[in-house]
Amino acid sequence: MKIHFKDNGEAASSDGEDIINHDNDALRDRVADLEKKVQEQADEIVCLRGTLADVLRRVTQLEGRAVIITSNNVPTPVKSSFSSNTLPSKPSNINYQRQITSPTTNSNSHHPTPQTPVQPNRRLSHYPSSGSLHSEGGHSSSSASPIPSPSPSITNSRSSPSPRHTPSPNRHISMSTSNLNSMKKWSSSQEYLTSSNNASTKDAVLMQEEGIVKLYLRGRPIALHIPTDYLQDYSLNKVNNPPSQRLKLEWPHVRIWDSVSLNTLHVIGAGEFERAVCCVAFSHADGGSLLCVIDESVEHTLSLWDWQKGEKGHKITETKKQDKPRYVLCMSFTETGELLTGDSNGNILVWSRGSNKVARTIYNAHDGGVFSICSMKDGTFLSGGGRDRRIIEWDHALTRTGREAKLPEQTGGIRALAQGKGSMLLVGTTRNCILQGTLSLNFSLVVQGHTEEIWALAVHPNQSQFITGGHDHYIHLWDTMSHSVVWSKDIGEAVQSACFSPDGSVVALATTSGRWSVLDATTRQVYSMHADGSEAIDCVKFSPDGRFLAVGSHDNYIYVYQVDDEYKKYNRIGRCMGHSSFITHLDWSDDSTYIQTNSGDYELLFWNAGVCRQVSNMSIARDIKWNTQTCTIGFSVLGIWPENADGSDVNTCSRSHSHKLLATGDDFGKVNIYSYPSCQPKSPHHSYGGHSSHVTNVDFTPDDTRLISLGGRDCSIMQWALT
């Protein structure tokens, strides 16, 4: 019985293992079948989403009357960047979509063969949920957001000098919106195939019944709601005449002054110099009847002028037998008529009078280039070096006297030397500073400019002063009458935006790291410091009544703060959420109730600041009176966008306090003046050049007599007079 029981146990154990193995195999098969079905359903969902996006796009185009059907529409093959095959245009693409939409006809439809275009499967990673598609459509129809459409940069990328669209800390699309931006680019395979460069050249469309003007930027329609005051008489055919006032800026020239009366005696070289004049010197032997000028053109032209007649002399060249340096950086005449030149090798050369040969060379006078030579009234000479930051004194025989001075590192290298009153010496440096002093005494700062890109501009609401802030971590308070710096402060971070309080007592500063602070405008005492995210803050602005502060960040949010205790305490009310890209501009309404904002993907949204909710009722939003107009997208600034604009060409705009003028700054270094409101497409305007880089900010002074403009990479601040 024992043996029989043992045999039965072994048999039962063997049967149980067989059953378990069989169940495991069946379970694996079922799981494999389920995985296959899930994959097939995922492919079907991808195709359905693509088809739905295409349907939504077509519906919005029909509603906006933006579809133009031509009888000679010839399909043009476009080469896909995802496959070596050539994808056909619309007809073939539709057939391809139908084939993919029915994966059951081919069990391997979700694994395309090399002959099958892989574009729809590529879309799988760009559609996180169907709710995102619904969200886009909602914004486009009710809040003046752009309607989803393909980006032209997919098929034919257009480069732009604007830092908004370059990978820099100044302007970049936040990572939190990369999926949404990608989803807009890949809304359907047909959009990718049929997108063209002509999309950005569409004219504005007026929808009179709805009270909407559709402006096309980069092929994307933006609905701009016409205020009630303009509804009855508004027409796209009307012309906004340019304003009667103009800007004036003088081009590089040489101006000779009477040192006693300070009257201008002669102006020579107007229109002759391509770039700035870097060096001038009078002749000594004949009483200064000749003037030598070097400009900063590509050829670094050296010209000789009979300045009393205003006629240009001949160009002086070097002899080929001499050891030529790479650059001649400066020059000066001696009392005996000899010419001294400093070169990029650190040498000083002496040229004989009436000859083009070098009579003597002082080697290694400076470590690095000799940037300036100045003839003093006592017969001595001063030379300034760029790299070593030293000023060296030489006697009439060009031997060192032993007196010299060295500038501090923060002021930069020496760029120019000039004699002031008495024994005072003026020094210009490579870091946009001007110092004064003597070799025996210390040098003090007279003017301190910016050394990196300038983005922040805040004009005082009551006084003739304004603040600038740059990526060199400095802020400067300027006086518009004396053109000088009142005070400067290093805040330790790159400054991106700034604004004064309504009474001008404090100034808010925002940085590229997401931190912002409030300073006393007189004592420079820091009242409050906050951080909203870790990305750049492009705009910060107090409400007209001073009760709120709005902060627009690169994390796509607008943070609203309540202001208490005379601008010393700030409590966050909430944040406005709804933009799909970084915030670029914002404006408050006159009653401090509403905010309008622009974003990096050309959205125009309206908000109730008290509750941080979006205003979707356009009957309310269209008639809001705005305290400022810095948003570059809106009905009243419709005419500032030129033909073929891609949405990033215009960086800044500002309305005058009289509500008669509108100033803009663009990527081409131009400052433009329009009549306000500029609500007619491609409005005539006055355009002025002066900046050598993109214009980052513009604003009017309180009395509207001057306009301040900031340059990006040229680090320049220009003050224009309105005439």
ABEGO torsion letter per residue (X at the ends): XAAAAAAAAAAAAAAAAAAAAAAAAAAAAAAAAAAAAAAAAAAAAAAAAAAAAAAAAAAAAAAAGABBBBAABBBBBBBBAABABBBBBAAAAAAAAAAAABAAABAAAABBBAABBAAAAAAAAABABAAAAAAAAAAAAAAGBBBBBBBAAAABBBBBABAAABBBAABBBBAAAAAAAAAAAAABAAAAAABBAAAAABBBBBBAAAGBBBBBBGGBBBBBBBBAAAAAABBAABBBBBBABBBBBBBBBBBBBBAAAGBBABBBGBGABABBBABBBBBAAAGGABBBBBBABAAGBBBBBBAAAGBBBBBBBBBAABBBBABBABBBBBAAGBBBBBBAAGBBBBBBBGBABBABBBBGABBEBBABBBBBAAGBBBBBBAAAGBBBBBBAAGBBAGBBBBBBAAAEBBABBBBBBEABBBBBBAAGBBBBEBAABBBBBABBBBABBBABBBBBAABBBBBBBBAAGBBBBBBAAAGBBABBBBAGBBBABBBBBAAGABBBBBBAAGBBBBBBAAAGBBABBBBBEABBBABBBBBAAGABBBBBBAAGBBBBBBBBGGGABBBBAEBBBGBABBBABBBBBAAGABBBBBBAAGBBBBBBAAAGBBBABAAAAAABBBABBABABEAAAAAABBBGBAGAABABBBBBAAGABBBBBBAAGBBBBBBOBBABBGBBBBBBBABABBBABBBBBAAGABBBBBBBAAGBBBBBBBX
